[in-house]
C-alpha cells in the first residue's frame, strides 16, 4: 500500500512545491520513496509515497506506458497479477517493472475504464491519459482503500487522505451537514466531515476532462430476489463452496516479497484467516494479538489457544487504558474521522508494534461481519423478519436472550432506549433495519448535547436517512430478504466510512502497515451473496456457513463462541482511570467550547451524571462522548474553520 496525490488543473500551472508538500504529508503511508511527475504543459501532477511490498527494486511510481502517454499511481494490491502480466506481454506490451501496480496501466490501454472488471484486490488509483486528455480515478469495490477529492481554484485534487488535500492548499473547513450526519447517523458514501472534500464511493470511478467530470459505478452486490434465494443444496455443499473461495483469497494474499503476518483476536473471522493461512505458509505464521486488562474485552487466552492449534508464533500486545489516552489524539488525527470507541486507537498501537517487529504486511478478518451477518443487529433482523413457520413465543425469548448476552454492544450494535422516527424508512423499505434503529437511538441521546441553532438548522432531517437517497433502492433492495437489505445498507455506510477506516487502512497505514482483507475479495463476496440467508444467520448462530467451512482449522472454543465485537473497554467505565481523566479534561475544556455544534453545558451535565449510572448506561453513553472527544482532537490538530 502507498499514498497517492494527483492534481488536474483547468486554469494555471501545477506547482511542483505544492505537489511535493502534499506527497510529503503522506510519508507515513510510503516511507520507502517519494516521487512526483508533472506533465509538459504543467496541467497534471502525480505524486506517490511508496511502501515496497512487491518488486522491491523496480516498482517506483508514477509508472509510464511504453509511449509515455499514460501514467498511473496506485495505492493497494492487485492479486493474480503474474498471470495478467503474461497475458499483457502476449499482446505485445513491454512492462517497465515486475510490480502488480503496472497491470492496471496496460489493462486500461486495452480496455479503457472496463479494465476495472479485470482487477482483483484492495486498491485506489489515479491515471492520466494524455491521448484522451482525461484523468481516471478508481476505488476498489468495498472502499478498503481511501480516495478523496476536492475542487479548489479550478483544480481537481485527489489523495489518499484529506490532510494531503489541505497540504496542497484546499481549505480545511467543517461541513455542517457532514458533521450532523456523522454525529447522529452513519455518514454518507460520498460526503465527508469536511467542506468541499468528497470520497469516490466504493465500487465507483471518476473521469475528469477539461470540460466534464462524472462519477460512475462499476460494481454492486446484486443480492438475488427473495424467491430466488431459497436453499437448493445441502449445508455441506454451501460450506465447501465458501471454503474454496475463502481459502483461495487467503492463499493469494500470502504473496509478497516481504514477511506476512496475521492480526489475531479471539473471534471467528481472524481465527479462520490464521487457520487457512497456516495451511499455505511454509513457516509458522506470526500472529499479533491485542490484550486488555478488563476480562470482558480481553480475547488473549482464546487467541493464544488458536495460535497453538495453527502452529503460529503468538505475539501478544498488552494495551492499558492509559495507553489509549496517550495515543488517542495521534490515532484520530490519522483517521480524520469520528470514533465511537477507542478500538481504533488500539489498532493504531497494534500496527506500530507490528512495524517495530519488522513486518509490513498483515492479513486481517475485517469484512466478515458485513457479508455474513455477524453483528447482533443482523441476528435481530433475522428473528424479527424471518418468522414464517416459527413459534412466536420462542422468537420473543431469543430476542430477550440476544439483548441480555450482548451487554457490550448496548447502544452501539443494538438499540438502547428511545428510537426516533422510522416512518420514512418503513415507507421506503417496508421495515426498519435494526442497525438504523440503533443509530437512531444514538441520535436521540445526542440531540440534547447539540447547540440549539445547530439542532434547529438540521434537526428537521431526522428520520430521513441519507443512505436511502444514495442507493438504488428499487434495483438493489426491493424484493430482497430483509437481512440482505440490512447487510447492503450497512456495507455502504458503516463498513466503508467507519470500519475500514477506523479499524483498517488508516490505523494500519499510520505506521506503514499494509492490511489485506480476504473476506472482502470480490469473488468471496459474490459467493456468499448467492447463498441463502440461513447460511449467514441460523437461530442465534451467526456466520453459520463460515463456522462449517473452517471447522477443521479453528479451535472448538472459537467454533462455539458467539460474535464478540472488537471493542476496547469504555473510557468512562472507571472514574479513576487516566483515559476517563483525558475525556473529562477535553470535554470540559476550551476546544469543545470553540466548536459551534455543541452545547458544552449539556455535555458537562452528562459527564456529571456518569458516576450515578449503571455500567450498561455508561457503556451506551460512552460512544457519544467518544464522538465529541474525537471531534475536539480534529479541531485541535487541524485548526478547522466552521
LINGIBEL-V658115 format. One record per pair of residues at least 6 apart in sequence whose C-alpha atoms are under 6 Angstrom apart, sorted by the first residue. I is the first residue (numbers start at 0). J is the second residue. D is the distance in whole Angstrom. If there is no record, write none. Layout:
BEGIN
I|J|D + I|J|D
END
This chain:
BEGIN
0|50|6 + 0|74|5 + 0|75|4 + 0|513|5 + 1|28|5 + 1|29|5 + 1|48|6 + 1|49|5 + 1|50|5 + 1|74|5 + 2|25|6 + 2|28|5 + 2|47|6 + 2|48|5 + 2|74|6 + 2|159|6 + 3|46|6 + 3|47|5 + 3|158|5 + 3|159|6 + 4|45|6 + 4|46|5 + 4|157|6 + 4|158|4 + 5|44|6 + 5|45|5 + 5|156|6 + 5|157|5 + 6|43|6 + 6|44|5 + 6|155|6 + 6|156|5 + 7|42|6 + 7|43|5 + 7|154|6 + 7|155|5 + 8|42|5 + 8|154|4 + 9|153|6 + 9|154|6 + 9|209|6 + 10|153|6 + 12|41|5 + 12|42|6 + 13|41|5 + 13|42|6 + 17|167|5 + 21|163|5 + 21|166|5 + 21|167|5 + 22|46|6 + 24|163|6 + 27|509|6 + 27|511|6 + 28|508|5 + 28|511|5 + 29|48|4 + 29|49|4 + 29|50|4 + 31|49|5 + 31|50|5 + 32|48|6 + 32|49|5 + 33|47|6 + 33|48|4 + 34|46|6 + 34|47|5 + 35|45|6 + 35|46|4 + 36|44|6 + 36|45|5 + 37|43|6 + 37|44|4 + 52|256|6 + 53|98|6 + 53|255|6 + 53|256|5 + 54|97|6 + 54|98|5 + 57|96|5 + 58|96|6 + 58|98|5 + 61|71|5 + 61|72|5 + 62|70|5 + 62|71|5 + 63|69|6 + 63|70|4 + 68|129|5 + 69|127|6 + 69|128|5 + 69|129|6 + 70|126|6 + 70|127|5 + 71|125|6 + 71|126|4 + 72|124|6 + 72|125|6 + 73|124|4 + 74|122|6 + 74|123|5 + 75|121|5 + 75|122|4 + 76|120|6 + 76|121|6 + 76|122|6 + 77|99|6 + 77|119|5 + 77|120|5 + 78|119|6 + 78|120|6 + 80|99|5 + 106|114|5 + 107|114|5 + 121|139|6 + 121|143|6 + 122|139|5 + 122|144|5 + 123|137|6 + 123|138|4 + 123|144|6 + 124|136|6 + 124|137|6 + 125|135|6 + 125|136|4 + 126|134|6 + 126|135|5 + 127|134|5 + 133|207|6 + 133|208|5 + 134|206|6 + 134|207|5 + 135|205|6 + 135|206|5 + 136|204|6 + 136|205|5 + 137|204|4 + 138|201|6 + 139|201|6 + 139|202|5 + 140|201|5 + 140|202|4 + 141|201|5 + 142|201|4 + 142|495|5 + 143|499|6 + 145|159|5 + 146|158|6 + 146|159|5 + 146|198|6 + 146|199|6 + 147|157|6 + 147|158|5 + 147|197|6 + 147|198|4 + 148|156|5 + 148|157|4 + 148|196|6 + 148|197|5 + 149|155|6 + 149|156|5 + 149|195|6 + 149|196|5 + 165|171|6 + 171|639|5 + 172|193|6 + 172|194|5 + 172|639|5 + 172|640|5 + 172|641|6 + 173|193|5 + 173|194|5 + 173|641|5 + 174|192|5 + 174|193|5 + 174|194|4 + 177|191|6 + 177|192|5 + 178|192|5 + 180|186|5 + 183|442|4 + 184|438|6 + 185|492|6 + 185|493|6 + 188|200|5 + 189|197|5 + 189|198|5 + 189|200|5 + 190|197|5 + 191|197|6 + 202|216|6 + 202|217|6 + 202|218|5 + 203|215|5 + 203|216|4 + 203|217|6 + 204|214|6 + 204|215|5 + 205|213|6 + 205|214|4 + 206|212|6 + 206|213|6 + 222|528|6 + 224|478|5 + 224|479|5 + 225|478|6 + 225|479|5 + 225|480|5 + 228|531|5 + 229|531|6 + 230|531|6 + 238|544|5 + 238|547|6 + 238|548|5 + 242|548|5 + 244|523|5 + 245|523|6 + 248|517|5 + 249|517|5 + 259|360|5 + 259|361|5 + 260|285|5 + 260|361|5 + 261|286|5 + 261|361|5 + 261|362|5 + 262|286|6 + 262|287|5 + 262|363|5 + 263|269|5 + 263|286|6 + 263|287|6 + 263|288|5 + 264|288|6 + 264|302|5 + 265|298|5 + 265|301|5 + 265|302|5 + 267|557|6 + 268|364|5 + 269|364|4 + 274|309|6 + 274|552|5 + 283|310|6 + 283|311|5 + 284|311|5 + 284|312|6 + 285|311|6 + 285|312|5 + 286|312|6 + 286|313|5 + 286|314|6 + 287|314|5 + 287|315|6 + 288|315|5 + 288|316|6 + 289|315|6 + 289|316|5 + 289|317|6 + 290|297|5 + 290|299|5 + 290|316|6 + 290|317|5 + 290|318|6 + 291|297|5 + 291|318|5 + 305|554|6 + 306|313|6 + 320|578|6 + 321|577|5 + 321|578|6 + 324|578|5 + 327|344|6 + 328|632|6 + 330|344|5 + 334|505|5 + 337|626|5 + 337|629|5 + 338|625|6 + 338|626|5 + 339|622|4 + 339|625|5 + 339|626|6 + 340|622|6 + 341|567|6 + 342|566|5 + 342|567|5 + 343|501|5 + 343|502|5 + 347|506|5 + 350|507|5 + 351|510|5 + 359|512|5 + 359|513|6 + 360|512|6 + 360|513|5 + 361|514|5 + 362|514|6 + 362|515|5 + 363|516|5 + 366|518|6 + 366|519|6 + 367|518|5 + 371|535|5 + 371|542|5 + 372|535|6 + 373|541|5 + 373|542|6 + 376|412|6 + 376|413|6 + 376|433|5 + 376|434|6 + 409|619|6 + 410|619|5 + 413|437|5 + 414|437|4 + 414|440|6 + 417|440|6 + 418|439|6 + 418|440|4 + 419|439|5 + 420|462|5 + 424|431|6 + 425|431|6 + 432|485|6 + 448|597|6 + 448|598|5 + 448|601|5 + 448|602|6 + 449|596|6 + 449|597|4 + 449|598|5 + 450|596|5 + 450|597|4 + 450|598|5 + 453|596|6 + 476|484|6 + 534|543|5 + 534|544|5 + 535|541|6 + 535|542|5 + 535|543|5 + 536|542|6 + 536|543|6 + 570|578|5 + 570|579|5 + 571|579|5 + 590|631|6 + 591|631|6
END
